[in-house]
Amino acid sequence: MVLTASLVSTAAGVAVPPGYTRSCSSGEDQGTIPNLSAQGPLPKSVTGRVDFLAARYRSDGVLLRTISLGHPDHLHPMASSFKPLVVHAVLKDIDAGRLKLNTPVQVSDATRSLGPFPSGITPVSTLLDIAINGSNNTAADLLLLQYGPDRLAREVDEQSGHCTQVLLTTKGWWTAQSGLADEALGKRGAAGYGRLPFGPRLRMAGQILAAARKVGPAQLGPALDRVFARKTYDPNSELDLQNVTTPRSYLPLVARTLPGDDLSAGSRALLRKILSTGCCRPERPRLKASAWWAKGGITWRVLNLTGVVELPDGSRLAYVYMNDLSQTADAGALRANAPAAVTWIESQLLALLNP
């Protein structure tokens, strides 16, 4: 991972905190691929920083052209947009016979994240569904713990050109952001952890996950609220502590992961069914699509939208829209902004079809 940092302002005029703007280049040269500039302004409801990249792929997977806004090499917190990676990975383990859809998984205060979740035992099949539908944090965390956080982290790092890092469960990064994992972070603190090379960062992530197991959800929620409410809250902690990616790095992963072409027929059908009902897609699509697989990520001042659209001729469109530093902090209000953002994304996809 190659990182650079600078002080800039967003198109919406919101000052970006010093050190927040960090770029990562995977080293892939896409200079020969035609790239269009995004067409039309962002919705008025969108504030903060937006970086966007979409691509059109031929039916055989060959990349034809892209369309972009902002800086696709800027790092962003992933929020829940990392969850399809977990679901896809677990389905691969099911195909390999390491797990079954009816494998029972026990939840406890040690593994329960923010948000509601039933006590007792839940089968993997239910976890796969609700990790996307409703974006249940505990379900995604339980699946990641079943698969192995280190294992997925190494796979994603390699597949993304070292610019996508999925090292922590939701409970893990929130425990760290809330200040309840300071012993694990040590003297380096959040900033030191966020700038570690992948290997040492992964080892420290294991210590954060261990610290998170000692924190109950009743303690975690109020502690996190207090941190977010501070006037001195530093958004850099989101890039330091959360799972992160860039639109350019994540786009090929999204294009490969969401359709599940590498899965068995049964697992592929299940993945596509789940992702056909996850957030977010247009209510009345203008695109004549045979399928639209999508996953959003909405959290404190962050709205991410990712998806793959399959067209009747077998060609595909994939996109990664990442909006952070929004002036809208409430997750419910950000969710209300998603339809307008999805409409804008669809207009960019149409431009890709008719350049």
ZISUL-V869896 format. One record per pair of residues at least 4 apart in sequence whose C-alpha atoms are under 7 Angstrom apart, sorted by the first residue. I is the first residue (numbers start at 0). J is the second residue. D is the distance in whole Angstrom. If there is no record, write none. Layout:
{{I	J	D} {I	J	D}}
//
This chain:
{{0	23	6} {0	24	7} {0	25	7} {0	161	5} {0	162	6} {1	23	5} {1	24	6} {2	21	6} {2	22	5} {2	23	5} {3	21	5} {3	22	5} {4	18	5} {4	19	7} {4	20	5} {4	21	4} {4	22	7} {5	17	7} {5	18	6} {5	20	6} {5	21	7} {6	15	6} {6	16	7} {6	17	5} {6	18	7} {6	20	6} {7	14	7} {7	15	6} {8	12	6} {8	13	6} {8	14	5} {8	15	5} {9	13	5} {9	14	7} {9	15	7} {9	47	6} {9	48	5} {10	48	7} {11	46	6} {11	47	6} {13	47	6} {15	19	7} {19	235	5} {20	73	7} {21	73	6} {21	74	6} {22	72	5} {22	73	4} {22	74	6} {23	72	6} {23	73	6} {23	74	7} {23	162	6} {24	72	6} {24	162	7} {25	160	5} {25	161	6} {25	162	6} {32	63	7} {32	64	6} {33	64	5} {33	65	6} {34	64	6} {34	65	5} {34	66	5} {35	65	6} {35	66	4} {35	67	6} {36	66	6} {36	67	5} {36	68	6} {37	66	6} {37	67	5} {37	68	5} {37	347	6} {38	347	7} {41	45	7} {41	343	7} {42	339	6} {42	340	7} {44	336	6} {46	325	5} {46	326	6} {47	322	7} {47	323	6} {47	324	5} {47	325	4} {47	326	6} {48	322	5} {48	323	5} {48	324	6} {48	325	7} {49	69	6} {49	321	6} {49	322	4} {49	323	7} {50	68	6} {50	69	5} {50	70	5} {50	71	6} {50	246	7} {50	320	6} {50	321	5} {50	322	7} {51	67	5} {51	68	5} {51	69	7} {51	71	6} {51	246	6} {51	319	6} {51	320	5} {51	321	6} {52	65	7} {52	66	6} {52	67	4} {52	68	7} {52	71	6} {52	246	6} {52	247	7} {52	318	6} {52	319	6} {52	320	7} {53	65	5} {53	66	5} {53	67	6} {53	317	5} {53	318	4} {53	319	6} {54	64	6} {54	65	4} {54	66	6} {54	316	6} {54	317	5} {54	318	6} {55	62	6} {55	63	6} {55	64	6} {55	65	6} {55	315	6} {55	316	5} {55	317	7} {55	351	7} {56	60	5} {56	61	5} {56	62	5} {56	63	6} {56	314	6} {56	315	5} {56	316	6} {57	61	5} {57	62	6} {57	63	7} {57	314	5} {57	315	7} {58	313	5} {58	314	4} {58	315	7} {66	351	7} {71	245	6} {71	246	5} {71	247	5} {72	245	5} {72	246	6} {72	247	6} {73	245	5} {74	243	6} {74	244	5} {74	245	5} {75	238	7} {75	243	5} {75	244	6} {75	245	6} {75	321	7} {76	237	6} {76	238	6} {76	241	6} {76	242	6} {76	243	5} {76	244	7} {77	81	6} {77	242	6} {77	243	5} {77	244	6} {77	296	7} {78	296	5} {78	297	6} {78	298	6} {79	134	7} {79	295	7} {79	296	4} {79	297	7} {80	294	6} {80	295	5} {80	296	5} {80	303	7} {80	305	7} {82	86	6} {82	130	7} {82	131	7} {82	139	6} {83	87	6} {83	257	7} {84	88	6} {84	256	7} {85	89	6} {85	142	7} {85	143	6} {86	90	6} {86	127	6} {87	91	6} {87	256	7} {88	92	6} {89	93	6} {89	142	7} {89	146	6} {90	94	6} {90	266	6} {91	95	6} {91	262	6} {92	96	6} {92	97	5} {92	98	6} {93	97	6} {93	98	5} {93	99	5} {94	263	6} {98	102	6} {100	122	7} {100	123	5} {100	124	5} {101	122	5} {101	123	6} {101	124	6} {102	122	5} {102	123	6} {103	120	6} {103	121	6} {103	122	4} {103	123	6} {104	120	5} {104	121	5} {104	122	6} {104	123	7} {105	119	6} {105	120	5} {105	121	7} {106	110	6} {106	111	6} {106	118	6} {106	119	6} {106	120	7} {107	111	6} {108	215	5} {108	216	7} {109	212	4} {109	213	6} {109	214	7} {109	215	6} {110	212	6} {111	137	5} {111	216	6} {112	136	6} {112	137	5} {112	169	7} {112	170	5} {112	216	6} {113	136	7} {113	216	6} {113	220	7} {114	136	7} {116	137	7} {121	125	7} {122	126	7} {123	127	6} {124	128	7} {125	129	6} {126	130	6} {126	138	5} {128	132	6} {128	273	6} {129	133	6} {129	134	6} {129	135	6} {129	138	7} {130	134	5} {130	135	5} {130	136	7} {130	138	5} {130	139	5} {131	135	7} {131	273	7} {131	274	7} {131	277	6} {132	276	7} {132	277	5} {135	139	6} {136	140	6} {136	169	6} {137	141	6} {138	142	6} {139	143	6} {140	144	6} {140	168	5} {140	169	7} {141	145	6} {142	146	6} {143	147	6} {143	148	6} {144	148	6} {147	151	6} {148	152	6} {148	166	6} {148	167	7} {149	153	6} {149	166	7} {150	154	6} {151	155	6} {152	156	6} {152	164	6} {152	165	5} {152	166	5} {153	157	6} {154	158	6} {155	159	6} {155	163	7} {155	164	7} {155	165	7} {156	160	6} {156	161	5} {156	162	7} {156	163	6} {156	164	6} {157	161	6} {159	163	6} {159	248	6} {159	249	7} {159	252	7} {160	248	7} {162	244	6} {162	245	7} {162	248	6} {163	243	6} {163	244	4} {163	245	7} {163	248	6} {163	249	7} {164	242	6} {164	243	5} {164	244	6} {165	242	5} {165	243	7} {166	201	6} {166	204	6} {166	242	6} {167	171	5} {167	172	6} {167	204	6} {167	208	7} {167	242	7} {168	172	7} {169	173	6} {170	174	6} {170	211	6} {171	175	6} {171	207	6} {171	208	5} {171	211	5} {172	176	6} {172	240	6} {172	241	5} {173	177	6} {173	223	7} {174	178	7} {174	179	5} {174	180	6} {174	211	6} {174	219	7} {175	179	6} {175	180	5} {175	181	7} {175	207	7} {175	240	7} {176	223	7} {176	236	7} {176	240	7} {177	222	6} {177	223	4} {177	226	6} {180	184	6} {180	207	6} {180	210	6} {181	185	6} {181	188	7} {183	206	6} {183	207	6} {183	210	7} {184	188	5} {184	189	7} {184	192	7} {187	191	4} {187	192	6} {188	192	6} {189	193	6} {189	236	6} {189	239	6} {189	240	6} {190	194	6} {190	239	6} {191	195	6} {192	200	6} {192	239	7} {193	238	7} {193	239	4} {193	240	6} {195	199	6} {195	200	5} {196	200	6} {197	201	6} {198	202	6} {199	203	6} {200	204	6} {201	205	7} {202	206	7} {203	207	6} {204	208	6} {205	209	6} {206	210	6} {207	211	6} {208	212	7} {214	218	7} {214	219	7} {215	219	6} {216	220	6} {218	222	6} {219	223	6} {220	224	6} {221	225	6} {222	226	7} {223	227	6} {224	228	6} {225	229	7} {226	232	7} {227	232	6} {235	239	6} {236	240	6} {237	241	5} {238	243	6} {244	248	7} {244	249	6} {245	249	6} {246	250	6} {246	319	5} {249	253	6} {250	254	6} {250	317	7} {250	318	6} {250	319	6} {251	255	6} {252	256	6} {253	257	6} {253	306	7} {254	307	6} {254	317	6} {255	259	7} {257	292	6} {257	307	7} {258	271	6} {259	267	5} {259	270	7} {260	267	7} {262	266	6} {262	267	5} {263	267	6} {264	268	6} {265	269	6} {266	270	6} {267	271	6} {268	272	6} {269	273	6} {270	274	6} {271	275	6} {271	292	7} {272	276	7} {273	277	7} {274	292	5} {274	293	6} {274	294	7} {275	291	6} {275	292	5} {275	293	7} {277	293	6} {277	294	6} {278	293	6} {278	294	5} {278	295	5} {279	293	6} {279	294	6} {279	295	6} {280	293	7} {280	341	6} {281	338	7} {281	341	6} {281	342	6} {286	349	7} {287	310	7} {288	308	6} {288	309	6} {288	310	5} {288	311	6} {289	309	6} {289	310	5} {289	311	5} {290	308	6} {290	309	5} {291	307	6} {291	308	4} {291	309	6} {292	306	5} {292	307	5} {292	308	6} {293	305	6} {293	306	4} {293	307	6} {294	304	6} {294	305	5} {294	306	6} {295	303	5} {295	304	4} {295	305	6} {296	302	6} {296	303	5} {296	304	6} {297	301	6} {297	302	5} {297	303	6} {297	330	6} {297	333	7} {297	334	7} {298	302	7} {298	330	5} {299	328	5} {299	329	7} {299	330	6} {300	323	6} {300	324	5} {300	325	5} {300	326	7} {300	327	6} {300	328	4} {301	322	6} {301	323	4} {301	324	7} {301	325	6} {302	321	6} {302	322	5} {302	323	6} {302	333	7} {303	320	6} {303	321	5} {303	322	6} {304	319	6} {304	320	5} {304	321	7} {305	318	6} {305	319	5} {305	320	6} {306	317	6} {306	318	6} {306	319	7} {307	315	7} {307	316	6} {307	317	4} {307	318	7} {308	315	5} {308	316	5} {308	317	6} {309	313	6} {309	314	6} {309	315	5} {309	316	7} {310	314	6} {310	315	6} {316	348	7} {327	332	7} {327	333	6} {329	333	6} {330	334	6} {331	335	6} {332	336	7} {333	337	7} {336	340	7} {337	341	6} {338	342	6} {339	343	6} {340	344	6} {341	345	6} {342	346	6} {343	347	7} {344	348	6} {345	349	6} {346	350	6} {347	351	6} {348	352	7} {349	353	6} {350	354	5}}
//
